[in-house]
Amino acid sequence: MVTGTLDRKQERIIAGIPPVSDFSGIYFYTINNKSNHELVMLLDSIIGLNDSVLSDWLNITPRTYRNYKQNTDVVLKGNVKEHIVLLLSLYKHGVEVFGNTADFEHWLTEKNRLLDNEAPYSFLTTVSGIKFIDNRLTALEYGENV
């Protein structure tokens, strides 16, 4: 699982999130899940990077992201919610591949010559970028250098 610091509700949420590659599963999970605030808080709990990085990935301001965290009745736009679900799914996969969040985040933040000397986290601002990095994680699982 992602981390030992999650409560049972958060563990159930992360367990129910489909893989990034399951496009229809992600779609239906996103539209059927009404726990917007819980998704934001789960993202904040799992990811050890600061609010500026997370807001950049979500294409919102840090202030908006902080407001999402503070407002328990937040209603997320569909694209922001989908992005959060995909990031959670990517993290779930990344921790499975690397064994823990710290090692996964280290890989995410280090420049990678096989990615045109970009750090993998720089691709996470778009849905296609998340899918690309998820594909790289799958390649790592099968022994490819990424």
C-alpha positions in Angstrom: 0.0 0.0 0.0 1.0 3.6 -0.3 1.9 4.5 3.3 1.3 3.4 6.9 0.1 6.8 8.0 -3.3 6.6 6.3 -6.4 6.0 8.3 -8.8 3.1 7.4 -11.0 5.4 5.3 -8.1 6.7 3.3 -6.8 3.1 2.8 -10.2 2.1 1.4 -10.2 5.1 -0.9 -6.8 4.4 -2.3 -7.5 0.7 -2.6 -10.6 1.5 -4.7 -8.8 3.8 -7.2 -8.3 2.0 -10.5 -4.9 1.9 -12.3 -4.0 4.8 -14.6 -4.3 2.5 -17.6 -8.0 1.7 -16.8 -9.4 4.7 -18.6 -13.1 3.7 -18.2 -12.5 2.8 -14.5 -10.9 6.2 -13.8 -13.8 7.9 -15.6 -16.5 6.1 -13.6 -14.6 6.4 -10.4 -14.2 10.1 -10.9 -17.9 10.8 -11.7 -19.3 8.4 -9.1 -17.0 9.4 -6.2 -18.6 12.3 -4.2 -15.8 12.6 -1.6 -14.0 15.6 -3.1 -12.5 16.8 0.2 -11.3 13.4 1.1 -9.5 13.0 -2.2 -7.8 16.4 -1.7 -6.7 15.4 1.8 -5.6 12.0 0.6 -3.4 13.6 -2.0 -2.0 15.9 0.6 -1.3 13.0 3.0 0.4 10.7 0.5 2.5 13.2 -1.5 5.5 14.5 0.4 6.0 17.4 -1.9 4.9 21.0 -1.1 1.6 22.8 -2.0 3.3 24.7 -4.8 4.3 21.5 -6.6 0.9 20.0 -6.1 -0.9 23.1 -7.3 1.4 23.2 -10.3 0.5 19.6 -11.2 -3.2 20.5 -10.9 -2.9 23.7 -12.9 -4.3 25.8 -10.0 -2.8 28.4 -7.7 -1.3 27.4 -4.3 -4.0 29.5 -2.7 -6.7 27.6 -4.5 -5.2 24.3 -3.4 -5.0 25.4 0.2 -8.7 26.5 0.0 -9.5 23.0 -1.3 -7.8 21.5 1.8 -9.7 23.8 4.2 -13.2 23.6 2.7 -14.8 20.3 3.6 -17.7 21.0 1.2 -15.4 21.7 -1.8 -16.9 20.7 -5.2 -14.0 20.1 -7.6 -14.2 20.7 -11.3 -14.3 17.5 -13.2 -10.8 18.0 -14.7 -9.2 18.8 -11.4 -10.9 15.8 -9.7 -9.8 13.5 -12.5 -6.2 14.8 -12.2 -6.2 14.1 -8.5 -7.5 10.6 -9.0 -4.9 10.0 -11.7 -2.1 11.3 -9.4 -3.3 9.1 -6.6 -3.3 6.1 -8.9 0.1 7.0 -10.2 1.4 7.2 -6.6 -0.2 3.9 -5.8 1.6 2.3 -8.7 4.9 4.1 -8.0 5.0 2.9 -4.4 4.3 -0.6 -5.6 7.3 -0.4 -8.0 9.7 1.4 -5.6 8.5 -0.1 -2.3 8.0 3.3 -0.5 6.9 6.9 -1.1 10.4 8.4 -0.5 12.2 6.3 -3.1 9.4 6.9 -5.6 9.5 10.7 -5.0 13.3 10.6 -5.3 12.9 9.0 -8.8 10.2 11.6 -9.6 12.3 14.6 -8.8 15.6 13.5 -10.3 16.5 14.6 -13.8 16.4 11.6 -16.1 18.6 11.4 -19.2 16.1 9.0 -20.8 13.4 11.6 -20.5 15.3 14.4 -22.3 17.0 15.3 -19.0 13.7 16.2 -17.4 12.5 15.0 -14.0 9.5 12.7 -14.3 7.5 15.0 -12.0 7.6 17.7 -14.7 5.3 15.6 -16.8 2.5 15.4 -14.2 0.8 18.7 -15.2 -1.3 16.9 -17.9 -3.3 13.7 -18.1 -1.2 12.4 -21.0 2.0 13.2 -19.0 0.6 11.1 -16.0 -0.1 8.2 -18.4 3.4 8.5 -19.9 5.1 8.4 -16.5 2.8 5.5 -15.5 4.0 3.7 -18.6 7.6 4.3 -17.6 6.8 2.8 -14.2 5.5 -0.3 -15.9 8.6 -0.4 -18.0 10.7 -0.4 -14.8 8.7 -3.3 -13.5 9.8 -5.3 -16.5 13.5 -4.3 -16.2 13.8 -1.5 -18.6 16.0 1.4 -17.7 13.9 4.5 -17.2 
